[in-house]
Amino acid sequence: MAQVLTPIKAKAFLIEDLKAQGFDDIRILSADDIGNNPKRLASFIEANFHGSMNWLPETEERRSEPKKLWENVKTIAMVAMRYSPDESYDPLEALNKKSAATISCYAQNRDYHDIMKGKLKQAAGRFVAKTSSEVKVFVDTAPIMEKPLAQQAGLGWQGKHTNLVSRELGSWFFLGSIFTDMDLPIDEAEADHCGSCRSCLDICPTDAFPSPYKLDARRCISYLTIEHDGPIAPEFRKPMGNRIYGCDDCLAVCPWNKFATVASEAKLRARADLKSPPLAELLAMDDSAFRRHFSGSPIKRIGRNRFIRNCLIAAGNSENPSLVPQIKKFLCEADPMVRGAAVWALGELMEAEKFAAFGAPFYGAENDNSVVQEWTMATKQNGLS
């Protein structure tokens, strides 16, 4: 029978193994060190900042305390893996390429859930073999307050934009965790190092931060383009610019990212075709083309119609009238969300009189309130009604 490792040696073994798997930092916290997490989560939900993410209130009790998710857990290993963009891509500069789409850096290649969970499971299996302990592995999908736990473990601190920031890694990294029933030596929590800086708050195009360290997801472009199903509220369409999946503004402007280095995991490095892809190419995708192009990508999760909705809003902000013929085709789509986005985009790109004349026949369309309402709103905006 193999000798069981002591807690100190077990921690050292786990850290060495995880770093060999490509994880950039690993820190340990006690499962009892939850601080004011339950109160913070309750406050977030009470303010309705979670929007339509109903799984948050549904899982509030389990999410607020790790031991309510797994009663045997004693310590938690929080891990970080970089996905930093390389020097050839500037997320803020990409916003100026109006006829091209901007995709959040984390989604420019493979789905990190699959990559990280596979590596964590392998490391956890070896850890169990060495320690005879029990473990559970999680990457984002389980009801866990990963960012507060990562701060308590010492991986970094939650900045004023509520994302985790590390003095060594910046803020371009993913989080995962290994829960164990073994008592491992714990690390010190990280302190806040934001100081008086408020760059992340000031750059937000939709004013999604009601105050430092608080995020109203309902106003966040990442939420609107990924989690929100249905029409995008008119007040957010112009601020979205060419962002079709996520938003990196508050991360890209953070001064701590000067210490960030390029992702070591090849599958997390950006695909060339997802760095500022032309909107004309994305708008040409039917459902099968969408699924094929984004196979293995987190973008596939939102589905083709929500994706096209986002692309149409980006097209409306492109100042490129050559996209009008493509946009018109979406007026015949079955999904009213897509039709409505197409109307708005046409209203932004067509001359006012031509837009009104083109839209006149649609006022009589039966059972198509999405088009009628959008057209009415757009013509009023252009001073034609």
C-alpha positions as CSV (number, residue, x, y, z in Angstrom):
1,M,0.0,0.0,0.0
2,A,1.4,3.4,-1.0
3,Q,2.3,5.8,1.8
4,V,-0.2,8.6,2.3
5,L,1.3,12.1,2.1
6,T,1.3,14.5,5.0
7,P,-0.8,17.7,4.5
8,I,2.3,19.8,3.8
9,K,3.7,17.3,1.2
10,A,0.2,16.8,-0.3
11,K,-0.1,20.5,-0.9
12,A,3.3,20.7,-2.5
13,F,2.5,17.7,-4.7
14,L,-0.8,19.2,-5.8
15,I,0.8,22.6,-6.6
16,E,3.7,21.1,-8.6
17,D,1.3,18.8,-10.5
18,L,-1.1,21.6,-11.4
19,K,1.7,23.9,-12.5
20,A,3.0,21.1,-14.7
21,Q,-0.6,21.0,-16.2
22,G,-0.3,24.7,-17.2
23,F,-2.0,26.4,-14.3
24,D,-0.3,29.7,-13.4
25,D,-1.1,30.0,-9.7
26,I,-2.6,27.8,-7.0
27,R,-3.7,28.9,-3.6
28,I,-5.5,27.1,-0.7
29,L,-8.2,28.4,1.6
30,S,-10.3,26.8,4.4
31,A,-13.9,26.0,3.3
32,D,-15.0,27.9,6.5
33,D,-13.4,31.2,5.4
34,I,-16.4,32.6,3.6
35,G,-16.3,36.1,5.1
36,N,-19.4,38.1,4.2
37,N,-20.0,36.2,1.0
38,P,-23.6,35.2,1.9
39,K,-24.5,38.9,2.7
40,R,-22.9,40.1,-0.5
41,L,-24.7,37.6,-2.6
42,A,-28.0,38.3,-0.9
43,S,-27.5,42.1,-1.5
44,F,-26.7,41.5,-5.2
45,I,-29.8,39.4,-5.7
46,E,-32.1,41.8,-3.7
47,A,-31.0,44.7,-5.9
48,N,-32.0,42.6,-8.9
49,F,-28.5,43.1,-10.4
50,H,-28.6,39.5,-11.6
51,G,-31.1,40.3,-14.3
52,S,-32.5,37.2,-16.0
53,M,-29.8,34.9,-14.5
54,N,-32.4,33.1,-12.4
55,W,-30.0,30.4,-11.4
56,L,-28.4,32.8,-8.9
57,P,-31.4,33.2,-6.6
58,E,-32.3,29.5,-7.2
59,T,-28.9,28.4,-5.9
60,E,-28.2,31.2,-3.4
61,E,-28.0,29.0,-0.3
62,R,-25.6,26.5,-1.9
63,R,-23.6,29.2,-3.6
64,S,-23.0,31.3,-0.5
65,E,-21.3,28.5,1.5
66,P,-19.1,25.8,0.0
67,K,-20.1,23.3,2.8
68,K,-23.7,23.6,1.7
69,L,-22.6,22.4,-1.7
70,W,-20.5,19.6,-0.2
71,E,-20.6,19.1,3.5
72,N,-17.3,17.1,3.7
73,V,-15.1,19.8,2.2
74,K,-12.4,21.1,4.4
75,T,-10.0,23.0,2.1
76,I,-10.3,24.4,-1.4
77,A,-7.5,24.8,-4.0
78,M,-8.3,27.8,-6.2
79,V,-6.4,27.8,-9.5
80,A,-5.8,30.4,-12.2
81,M,-5.0,29.9,-15.9
82,R,-4.0,32.8,-18.1
83,Y,-5.7,33.7,-21.4
84,S,-4.0,37.0,-21.9
85,P,-4.1,38.5,-25.5
86,D,-0.8,38.6,-27.4
87,E,0.9,41.9,-28.5
88,S,-0.8,41.8,-31.9
89,Y,-4.3,42.3,-30.5
90,D,-5.5,45.3,-28.5
91,P,-9.1,44.9,-27.3
92,L,-9.6,48.7,-27.2
93,E,-8.1,49.3,-30.6
94,A,-10.4,46.6,-32.0
95,L,-13.4,48.8,-31.2
96,N,-12.3,51.2,-33.9
97,K,-12.7,48.6,-36.6
98,K,-16.4,49.3,-37.0
99,S,-17.0,47.0,-40.0
100,A,-15.5,44.1,-38.0
101,A,-16.7,42.4,-34.9
102,T,-15.1,42.5,-31.5
103,I,-15.2,39.2,-29.5
104,S,-14.1,39.1,-25.9
105,C,-10.5,37.7,-25.6
106,Y,-11.6,34.8,-23.5
107,A,-13.8,33.5,-26.3
108,Q,-11.4,33.7,-29.2
109,N,-10.5,30.0,-29.1
110,R,-11.6,26.9,-27.3
111,D,-14.1,26.8,-24.4
112,Y,-12.0,27.1,-21.2
113,H,-14.4,25.0,-19.2
114,D,-13.5,21.9,-21.2
115,I,-9.8,22.6,-21.2
116,M,-9.5,23.4,-17.5
117,K,-11.8,20.8,-16.2
118,G,-10.0,18.0,-18.0
119,K,-6.7,19.1,-16.6
120,L,-8.1,19.5,-13.1
121,K,-9.7,16.1,-13.1
122,Q,-6.4,14.5,-14.1
123,A,-4.5,16.3,-11.3
124,A,-7.3,15.5,-8.8
125,G,-7.1,11.8,-9.7
126,R,-3.4,11.8,-9.0
127,F,-3.9,13.7,-5.8
128,V,-6.5,11.1,-4.6
129,A,-4.0,8.3,-5.4
130,K,-1.4,10.0,-3.3
131,T,-3.6,11.0,-0.3
132,S,-6.6,8.7,-0.2
133,S,-8.7,11.8,0.2
134,E,-12.0,12.7,-1.5
135,V,-12.2,15.5,-4.0
136,K,-14.6,17.4,-6.3
137,V,-13.6,19.5,-9.3
138,F,-15.4,22.6,-10.5
139,V,-14.9,25.1,-13.3
140,D,-17.5,28.0,-13.3
141,T,-20.7,25.9,-13.9
142,A,-21.3,24.9,-10.2
143,P,-22.9,27.2,-7.7
144,I,-19.6,28.6,-6.3
145,M,-18.6,32.2,-5.5
146,E,-15.2,31.7,-7.3
147,K,-13.9,35.3,-7.2
148,P,-14.5,35.9,-3.4
149,L,-13.0,32.5,-2.6
150,A,-10.0,33.2,-4.9
151,Q,-9.4,36.4,-3.0
152,Q,-9.6,34.7,0.3
153,A,-7.2,32.0,-1.0
154,G,-4.7,34.8,-2.0
155,L,-4.9,34.5,-5.8
156,G,-5.8,38.2,-6.1
157,W,-8.5,40.7,-5.1
158,Q,-11.8,41.7,-6.5
159,G,-11.2,45.0,-8.2
160,K,-13.7,47.9,-8.5
161,H,-15.0,46.2,-11.6
162,T,-15.7,43.1,-9.5
163,N,-13.3,40.9,-11.5
164,L,-10.3,39.3,-9.9
165,V,-6.9,41.1,-10.2
166,S,-3.5,39.6,-9.5
167,R,-0.3,41.5,-9.0
168,E,1.5,38.8,-10.9
169,L,-1.1,37.8,-13.6
170,G,-3.1,41.0,-14.1
171,S,-6.7,40.1,-14.7
172,W,-6.7,38.0,-17.9
173,F,-7.2,34.6,-16.2
174,F,-9.8,31.9,-15.6
175,L,-10.6,30.3,-12.2
176,G,-11.2,26.8,-11.2
177,S,-11.3,24.8,-8.0
178,I,-10.6,21.5,-6.3
179,F,-12.6,20.8,-3.2
180,T,-11.1,18.2,-0.8
181,D,-11.9,16.7,2.6
182,M,-8.2,16.9,3.5
183,D,-6.9,19.6,5.8
184,L,-4.2,21.3,3.7
185,P,-2.1,24.3,4.9
186,I,-3.9,27.5,3.9
187,D,-2.6,30.6,2.3
188,E,-3.1,34.3,3.3
189,A,-5.9,36.3,1.7
190,E,-4.9,39.0,-0.7
191,A,-5.5,42.7,0.1
192,D,-7.0,45.3,-2.2
193,H,-4.5,47.1,-4.4
194,C,-6.8,49.3,-6.5
195,G,-6.0,52.4,-4.6
196,S,-7.6,55.6,-6.0
197,C,-7.7,54.2,-9.6
198,R,-11.1,54.1,-11.2
199,S,-10.2,53.5,-14.8
200,C,-12.4,50.4,-15.1
201,L,-15.4,52.4,-13.8
202,D,-14.9,55.4,-16.1
203,I,-14.5,53.4,-19.3
204,C,-17.7,51.3,-19.0
205,P,-19.8,52.3,-22.0
206,T,-23.1,51.5,-20.3
207,D,-22.4,52.8,-16.7
208,A,-22.9,49.2,-15.4
209,F,-21.2,50.1,-12.1
210,P,-23.6,51.9,-9.7
211,S,-20.6,52.3,-7.3
212,P,-17.1,50.8,-7.0
213,Y,-17.1,47.0,-6.4
214,K,-20.8,46.7,-7.5
215,L,-21.9,45.5,-10.9
216,D,-25.4,45.8,-12.3
217,A,-25.4,42.9,-14.8
218,R,-28.5,44.3,-16.5
219,R,-26.4,47.1,-17.9
220,C,-23.3,45.1,-18.7
221,I,-22.5,44.4,-22.3
222,S,-21.1,41.0,-21.5
223,Y,-24.5,40.1,-19.9
224,L,-26.5,41.7,-22.7
225,T,-24.7,39.9,-25.5
226,I,-24.3,36.5,-23.8
227,E,-26.9,35.9,-21.1
228,H,-29.8,38.1,-22.2
229,D,-32.3,36.5,-24.5
230,G,-34.7,38.8,-26.4
231,P,-34.3,42.3,-27.9
232,I,-31.5,44.6,-26.6
233,A,-33.0,47.7,-25.0
234,P,-32.5,50.7,-27.3
235,E,-30.4,52.6,-24.8
236,F,-27.7,50.0,-25.0
237,R,-27.5,49.5,-28.7
238,K,-25.2,52.4,-29.6
239,P,-22.9,51.9,-26.6
240,M,-22.5,48.3,-27.7
241,G,-20.5,49.4,-30.8
242,N,-19.1,46.4,-32.5
243,R,-19.0,44.1,-29.5
244,I,-20.9,40.9,-30.4
245,Y,-19.8,38.6,-27.6
246,G,-18.7,40.0,-24.2
247,C,-16.8,43.2,-23.4
248,D,-13.2,43.6,-22.3
249,D,-13.1,47.3,-21.6
250,C,-12.8,47.2,-17.9
251,L,-10.1,44.5,-18.1
252,A,-8.1,46.1,-20.9
253,V,-7.8,49.4,-19.1
254,C,-6.6,48.0,-15.8
255,P,-3.0,49.1,-15.1
256,W,-2.2,45.8,-13.4
257,N,-2.4,44.1,-16.8
258,K,1.1,45.5,-17.6
259,F,2.3,42.4,-15.7
260,A,0.2,40.0,-17.7
261,T,2.0,37.6,-20.1
262,V,0.6,35.6,-23.1
263,A,-1.4,32.4,-22.3
264,S,0.8,29.4,-22.2
265,E,-2.0,27.0,-23.1
266,A,-2.1,27.0,-26.9
267,K,-5.9,26.3,-27.0
268,L,-6.5,29.5,-25.2
269,R,-4.5,31.7,-27.6
270,A,-6.7,33.6,-30.0
271,R,-7.6,32.1,-33.4
272,A,-6.6,34.5,-36.2
273,D,-10.1,34.4,-37.7
274,L,-11.7,35.5,-34.4
275,K,-9.6,38.6,-34.1
276,S,-11.8,41.3,-35.6
277,P,-13.8,39.1,-38.0
278,P,-15.6,41.0,-40.8
279,L,-19.3,41.6,-40.0
280,A,-20.2,40.7,-43.6
281,E,-18.8,37.2,-43.1
282,L,-20.6,36.7,-39.8
283,L,-24.0,37.9,-41.1
284,A,-23.7,35.3,-43.9
285,M,-23.9,32.4,-41.5
286,D,-26.9,30.2,-41.3
287,D,-27.4,27.9,-38.3
288,S,-25.2,25.1,-39.7
289,A,-22.4,27.5,-40.6
290,F,-22.6,29.1,-37.2
291,R,-22.4,25.7,-35.4
292,R,-19.5,24.6,-37.6
293,H,-17.5,27.8,-37.3
294,F,-17.9,28.0,-33.5
295,S,-17.6,24.3,-32.7
296,G,-15.7,23.9,-29.4
297,S,-16.1,27.7,-28.8
298,P,-18.1,29.2,-25.9
299,I,-19.8,31.4,-28.5
300,K,-21.8,28.4,-29.7
301,R,-23.7,28.4,-26.4
302,I,-25.7,31.5,-27.2
303,G,-27.1,30.0,-30.4
304,R,-27.2,31.5,-33.9
305,N,-30.2,33.8,-33.4
306,R,-28.8,35.6,-30.4
307,F,-25.4,35.8,-32.1
308,I,-27.0,37.3,-35.3
309,R,-28.9,39.8,-33.1
310,N,-25.6,41.0,-31.7
311,C,-24.1,41.1,-35.2
312,L,-27.0,43.2,-36.5
313,I,-26.6,45.8,-33.8
314,A,-22.9,45.9,-34.6
315,A,-23.7,46.4,-38.2
316,G,-26.1,49.2,-37.3
317,N,-23.1,50.9,-35.6
318,S,-20.7,50.2,-38.4
319,E,-21.4,53.3,-40.5
320,N,-21.1,51.0,-43.5
321,P,-24.1,51.2,-45.8
322,S,-22.7,48.3,-47.9
323,L,-24.1,46.0,-45.3
324,V,-27.7,47.1,-45.9
325,P,-28.5,44.3,-48.5
326,Q,-27.4,41.6,-46.1
327,I,-29.4,43.2,-43.2
328,K,-32.6,43.4,-45.3
329,K,-32.6,39.6,-45.6
330,F,-33.1,39.2,-41.9
331,L,-36.5,40.9,-42.1
332,C,-37.8,37.5,-43.3
333,E,-36.3,35.6,-40.3
334,A,-38.7,33.6,-38.1
335,D,-37.4,35.0,-34.9
336,P,-38.9,38.4,-34.0
337,M,-35.8,39.2,-32.0
338,V,-33.7,39.0,-35.2
339,R,-36.2,40.9,-37.3
340,G,-36.4,43.7,-34.8
341,A,-32.6,44.0,-34.7
342,A,-32.5,44.2,-38.5
343,V,-35.0,47.0,-38.5
344,W,-32.9,49.0,-36.0
345,A,-29.7,48.4,-38.0
346,L,-31.4,49.6,-41.3
347,G,-32.6,52.7,-39.5
348,E,-29.0,53.5,-38.6
349,L,-27.5,52.9,-42.0
350,M,-30.2,54.0,-44.5
351,E,-31.0,57.6,-45.4
352,A,-34.1,58.6,-43.4
353,E,-36.5,59.1,-46.4
354,K,-35.4,55.8,-48.0
355,F,-35.8,54.0,-44.7
356,A,-39.3,55.3,-44.2
357,A,-40.4,54.5,-47.7
358,F,-38.8,51.0,-47.5
359,G,-40.6,50.3,-44.2
360,A,-44.1,51.5,-45.2
361,P,-45.4,48.1,-46.4
362,F,-44.3,46.6,-43.1
363,Y,-46.7,48.7,-41.1
364,G,-49.5,46.5,-42.3
365,A,-47.8,43.3,-41.5
366,E,-50.0,41.0,-39.4
367,N,-48.8,39.6,-36.1
368,D,-45.4,41.2,-36.5
369,N,-45.3,43.7,-33.7
370,S,-41.5,43.3,-33.5
371,V,-41.0,45.0,-36.9
372,V,-43.8,47.5,-36.5
373,Q,-42.6,48.7,-33.1
374,E,-39.0,48.9,-34.2
375,W,-39.9,50.8,-37.3
376,T,-42.1,53.2,-35.5
377,M,-39.3,53.9,-33.0
378,A,-36.7,54.3,-35.6
379,T,-38.8,56.7,-37.8
380,K,-39.5,58.8,-34.7
381,Q,-35.8,58.9,-33.9
382,N,-35.2,60.2,-37.4
383,G,-37.8,62.9,-37.1
384,L,-40.2,61.4,-39.8
385,S,-43.3,60.8,-37.7
